[in-house]
């Protein structure tokens, strides 16, 4: 699955420019977050606010989708730890996701993600990215939940996963999953609310392993050590 990522681009203007073909020329920087959060490593279980791209702009959404039909804050807190990921093979059937996959799709631009390889019951972490992009896109779905007691809106999202490609099978060698990576030429189609179900299904597939690379790292590495590693990568 995909529970840990890195986002190393803090300049919202550069982030938005990367997605100008998706957002469109009407996007206003003045209404967006001036600085984006910097994450060399962040876990979904911390429910961070991360910059997602919809068809109409850049927004900070919270990781861990809360379906609109959840009744109260207790239910929201319980379900969001179970919705960090949405399994691509069942996303059209699951009650938590079937509405969002049809019309509420977005992209999360990341510098890379982390997975662990199991060797003799020991976990060895790897950092994985695409070959030729500082930011590449994970396919996500989103939802807005309203707390009926307070009236507060919560914009949340989930990262879709697929079966692993051969490279990821070697790394994520127990569950053999990987996040859904959307190619640059398919990004606009993914976020377009009018894209048909058959086309959406065709985009939910493993990414080409020849376009990915990885590096192992030590669990005990400091943040400074990670920065040095990433700059070399």
Secondary structure, 3 states (H helix, E strand, C coil): CCCEEEECCCEHHHHHHHCHHHHCCCCCHHHCCCECCCEEEEEHHHCCEEEEEECCEEEEEEECCCCCCCCCHHHHHHHHCCCCEEECCCCCCCCCCHHHHHHCEEEEEECEEEEEEEECCEEEEEEEEECCCCCEEEEEEEEEEECCCCCCEEEEEEEEEEECCHHHHHHCCCCCEEECEECHHHHHHHHCCCCCHHHHHHHCCCCCHHHEEEEECCCCCCHHHHHHHHHHC
